[in-house]
């Protein structure tokens, strides 16, 4: 069976480097917020020209802490797409804020700036831009809207490692950006992990304090904070993965080119804006008979997945914040049709051909 995603393949491909990193950490005797975390933070920020980077425990907590650091709190509204992982919305609610769901654009399935403009109210504090499937959101348009209304722009870069918009790396447009290192990401750990990046020193200092009990000096909480620390072992593994990310993303893009050239045009799903560079985190197609397509692929030895089958505004936990069925028509139609095909850097050319054959046969 060809899997949709394979962190294990990444480990096998660079086993010696990962094993060396493991021994280095274990021999160091320092396992929390030590040299590995500091080195990874510096290397990540430098590679993507992102100012400052602060390692935290997960991508969800990265978004939560980013929102906290830019001033989102009780009584505020945050505009967010509903075609995303529920973690995006959970982070907003944990800040005591109210998610306001926006529909997505048809071509890339990212938040529609036109929708955002119509949803701004006096209570709106921020907009969360999710780079869904690795395709950059329209950060130029969103930045203009946020600037005009005095709003904070927070990027959810959980799927955007190495993507570019308007010639710049994603993560550098907003007031802060949140990154996930869940194992299946382009830049994945072998456990949980996250990062906040920002160009603003004050935001960085606040996240750095909030991730460890609000300490500005050790054992002295200047404000209420939390415990959200990226551990040394995951940072060491991420340093290995980061060194190969450019090559891995290039391979993903080559696979995506092959898919788009070989698959029936009627199946092709969302794509990045012209001139933008996708991280190609997931390769997503759309089909009205999705489950039949998935069953056929499974019989042919090709695994598929759905990202995401239920829009957040229709999930039981969050229905009270949305307009109900029919309120976000593009989002709801996409959620009923999207299918993720295998996409990871270690896919062989023969495996790509098998995926294409299975889908074309259907």
N, C-alpha and C positions, 0 to 999 in steps of 0.2 A: 504494500500500500504506500503510495506517495503521499506524505503528510502535507497539510496546508502550510505549516510552520515547523521548524525543527531546531530548537536550541541545542539539542544533542549533536547535530551535525556540525554546528559551530565549534563545540568543544572538541570533537574528533579532529576537525581540520587544524586546530591549533593546540592540540593536547599538551605538547611539551611546554609551550609558553604559559598555559594555564596552571600546569603542575608546578612550574617554577615559581609563579606568582603565589600559589598556595603555600609553598615551603617558605618563601620569603616572609610572608605575613606570620606564619606560625612560629618561625624562628625569631621574629622581632620581639615577641612578648607584648605587643601593643595592638589591641583589637578594635578600639573605638576612637574615631576622630584623631587619627595619627598621621604619619607621613604619607600613607597611601591615599587617604581622602584628600589631603591638601594637594598632593601632586595631581590627582585626577581632576579636582576642581580647576586647577591652573591650566592643565592641558586641554580640558574641554573648553574653557573660556577662550583660550588662545586660538584653538583650531577654528572656532566659529566666530571669533571677534565679538564676543558677547559680554564684555565688561567683567562682571563678577559672577561667580558660580558658588552655590552653597548646596552641599550634598545633604539629602534628607532620606527618610526611611522608605518612601514610596512615591509614586507619581500622584496618587490621590492627595497625600499630605503635602506634596510640593504645590499643587494648585491651591489647596486650602491655606497654606502659609503665605503664598503669593498674594492671594486675595486679602488676607489679614494684614500683610505688610503695606499694601497700597491703600488701606483704609476702608475696606468693605466690611460692613457689620450690620447689626440689627436695624431693621427699617429700610434698608436699601434694596433696590431692585438690580438684578444682573441679567442682561440679555444674553441668551445662550442658545445654540441649536439643540433640537431634540434628537437629531440623528447623531448620536454619540454614545459612548459608554456611560452608564449611569453614574460612574465615579465623578464625571465632570459636574453633574448636578448635585451629587452628594456633598462635594466640597463647598458649593455655594450655600447650601442649606446649613451646613455645619458652622458657617459664619453668621447664622441668624438672618441671612438675606433671603430674598424671594427670587427664584428663577423666573424669567419671562422668556417664553419659548418663541424663537424665530424660525421661519421656514428656511429651506436651503435653496440654493441655485441649482438648476437642472443639470448643468454641464459638469460641475465638480462635486456636487452634494455638500458643499461647505455653506456656512451661514451667508445669507443673502443680505448685502449691505442696504439694499432698498427696504427690506423688511425691518432692519435695525432702525433706520431713520424713523419709520412709522411707530415704533414701539417706545421711543424715548419719552419719559415723563419726568416731572420734577424729582421723583424718587430714584431715578436711575443713577447708579453710581459707577457701573463698569459694564464692559462687553467682554465676553470670553470668545476668542476665536480658536476653533478647533481645526487643526490641519488634518482633516479626515483622510485616511488611507495613505497619508504621506503627501497629499496634494496641498500646496499652500493656500490658505484662505486669502481673500482679497484684502491684504493688510493695508494697501495704499488707501482704498476707499474707507476702510474702517478707521484708519488713523485720522482721516479728515473729519469723519463724523464725531469721533471722540474728542478731537481738539475743539471742534465747533461748540460742543455741548459740555465741555469740562469734565469728560468721563475718563476713567481709567481703562486702558486696553491691556488685557491679560491674555497671553497666548498659551493655549493647551497644545504643547509640542510632543505629546506622548507618542505620536506616530510620525513625527516630522524630522527625525534626526538626519541632518544633511540636506534638507530641502531648501530651495532658494526662491525668493519672491523679489522681482524687480532688481535682480542682480545682487541681492543681499541674503545672508542666511536668515531663515526664520528664527524667531527667538529674540531678535534684536529690534523689533518694531514697537513692541508694547512697553508698558511701564514695568512689567515683569513677565517671565515665561516659566512654565512648569514642564518638566521632562520626566518621563517614566522610563525605568530600566527593567521593567518586567521581562522575563526571559525571552519572550517571543518578539520583542522589539528589534528594530535594526541594530540598535546599541543596547543589547540585553545583558543583564547580570545573570547569575545562577541562583536567584532568590529575588527578593524585592529590593527596590532602590529607587530613588528619585533625586531631582536636582531643581533648584530655582536659579534662574539667571536674570540679571538686570543690569542696565547701564547706570542706574542711580545708586550712588554710594549709601544714601540714607536707607533705601529699601533693602540693600544687601545687609547692612548692619542690623536692621531690624529682623530680617529672616534668620540671620546668624544667631541672634539672641533668642528668638522665639523657638528655634529648633531644640534649644537646650534650656528649658525652664525660665526663659526670660533673663538669663544671666548676661550682664555686661562685664561683671567680674565673677570669677568662680565662686559658687555657693552664695551669690548675692543677686536675687531676682529683682531687677529693676522694674519689671512688669510681669504679669501672669504670662507664662509661656507653656511649652509642651516638651515632650521627649520624642524627637523625630530625627534620628541620626543615621546616616549612611555608614555601615560598618566597614572596617578595614579590608576584610576579605573580598567583599563585593567591589569595593573601589579598585583593588588590585586586579580583579578579573576584568573590570570595565576598562582599565588602562590597556589591557591586551586587546580587547574588542575595539577600542577607539583607534588603536594603531592600524587596524585593518578596515575601518569603516568606509573610507573613500573607495577602496577597491571593492568592498562588498556592495556598496551602493551602485557602483558602476556595473557590477554583474546583475544586480536587480533590474537596472534600467535596460540592460541588454535583453534580459528575459522578457521584460514588458514589451519591448519593441517586437520581439518574436511573436508574442501572444497577439499583439494588435495587428500584426501583418497577416497572421494565419487564421485567426478566429473569424467567424461570420460577423459582418459589420452590425447586424441586428442585435448581436449579443453584447457588443462593447459597452462598457459602463463609463463611470466618471473619469475625467482626465483633468490634468492641471491646466491653468490658464496658459495661453500662448506666451512664450518668453520665460515662464516660470520653470523651475526644475523640481520634479517630484522626488521624494525619497523612495517611492514605490514600496511602501511598507506592506500594503496588501494589493493584490490584483483582483479587482472586483468587476464582474459582469452583471448584467441584468436579464432576467427572463421571467415571463408571466407564469410559466410552468416550472417554477423553481424546484419543487420537490421531486418532480420527475427527472429533471436534469441531474440533481444530486444523486438520486438512486442509480441512474445510468452510470455516472462517474464512479460511484462506489463499486459497482459490479466490474468496472474496468480497472479497478485498483487505484483509483484517484480519490483522495479525500477532498472534501469541500467544507466550507463553514459559512456562517451568516454573520455579518457585522453591519447592522444589528437588526434582529428580527422584530423587536418591539420598540418603537420610538419612546424616548423617556417620558414624554407627556401623556402616553397611554399606559404606562406601567402603574401598577396599583399604588405603589408608594408615593407617586408624584402626580397622580391625576388631579389632585386639588389645586395644582398650580397652573394647569393648562386649560385650553378651550374644548377639550374632548375630541372624539373622532370627527374628522373632516376639517378641523381647524388649521392643520398644516398639510395641505394636499400633496405637495411634492415630497415632503418627508415621508408621509404615510405610504404613498405609492412606491417610493424607492425601497422602503423597509420590507415591502411585500415581494420585491423582485431581486434584491441584491444577492449575489453568490460570490464568495471568495475562493479563488483557485490557488493552488500551491504557489508560494512565492517566498523564496529565501535564497541567499547567495550561493549555497552549496548545491542547489538543483543542477543536475547534469543536463547536457543538451538532449540526451536520450530521454530523460524524464520529462523535459519540457515537451518534446515531441509526443510522448505518450499522453500528456494532458491535452494537448491540442487534438490528437486523434480521438480521444474519448469524447470531447465536447463536440467536435465536428460530426462525429458519428451519430450523436444524439440529434 
